[in-house]
Amino acid sequence: MALCRNVNGKRTFIKKPELLAPAGNLEKLKTAIIYGADAVFIGGKEFSLRSAASNFSLEDIKEAVAFANQYGADIHVTCNIILHNDNLTGLKEYLCALDEIGVKAIIVADPYIMTLAKSLNLKLEVHVSTQMSTLNSEAIRFYQEMGMDRVVFGREVAYRDLKLMRERNRNIDMEYFIHGAMCIAYSGRCMLSNYFSRRDANRGGCSQSCRWYYDIEADGQKLNGEDEIPFSMSSKDMCLVHEIPKLIEIGIDSLKIEGRMKSLHYIATVVSTYRKLIDTYCADPDHFEDNWYEAELQKSANRAFCEGFFDQTPDETFQLFNLRDEHPTQEFVLRVLDYDHEKKLAKVEQRNYFKVGDQVEIFSPVRDNLYFKVEKIYNEDMEEVTVANHPMEILYLPLAQEVSENDMGRKVKS
Ligand code: SF4
């Protein structure tokens, strides 16, 4: 729980909430940690939802834990499928292997995995997955009596209930979603994907059927309306950037970002923005200014934001309906690999098309954003080129301002 002290009239948080980030591969995991995540949740190749994103072998998890340890960060591994009988084989050995590697926690939905993990006397913590839709104090007490270490709330918990549960349930960790995609159904209670595409949302295969376009018919008549636009149920994305102070003040232990399938740019942008927000608020909560963070998050957003269930049950204004496709205002174009101070030359890796004349914003885990116009581009043979159009190509850019390895560049759209 976050701890606050008061020295000479100035409040400061001496224990901050954990910032928990998603990662679908090792590159994203390392980026999340470099950009300020205290912990990263990943899926293994087995027993995890989001099977398409869950590409961490035990060897990968070992590398992830070793990397995280260098930064004092933790790795959580999702083991949150609802087990069928044919999923039982190898489970015990898998949990023991995760424990041996030094994974901090497993995130679990099936009651059998909860009890098995505890009966094995492992060092790792057992966290109750959001798939269990934990929404009340008595359910928390139940999991606490089972020996669970943390509850990950369903996205359907409102702030007033969260505050009440924090007051009533002091002896268990609480994790709350602050950012990312929302289901239109209760989390973990949706069969649309199973029905339409035979892809099981509870075994990692959701085909996002709620975001498809549908014709609405009654008695053989299309009811799409005069403009003939098909219907979609897509929810806006959750963004609680303006509510983080409230969550810190009531002592939520972990603030969770959704998106193991999301891009490197998304992870770097979202993690670094919340990192800066949490650090700034905790250092001097009484003089905190919430004046920059949402605009920064918008740069990697591809849907409009809403606050989910935080203050109210979402209504139609929280849905996108026919406005599903929205795009970031800026586009990820490069990653910095090195900077030569003498030559004032940045070595970069191309990530998307850019050209001479483009305006680029560099953002960084260690300094404020900076802007420059691309004046010249050199290839690896130091030949001048006018466009960067080869994915992952190594390029050099003259740059008067200092940049650092792992900084990223976005093209600023006019
Ligand atoms: S189809 Fe939509 S509402 Fe259902 S599980 Fe998938 S994302 Fe969630």
Residues whose N, C-alpha, C, O or C-beta is under 5 A from the ligand:
A	BS01	SF4	C183 I184 A185 C190 L192 S193 A201 C206 Q208 S209 C210
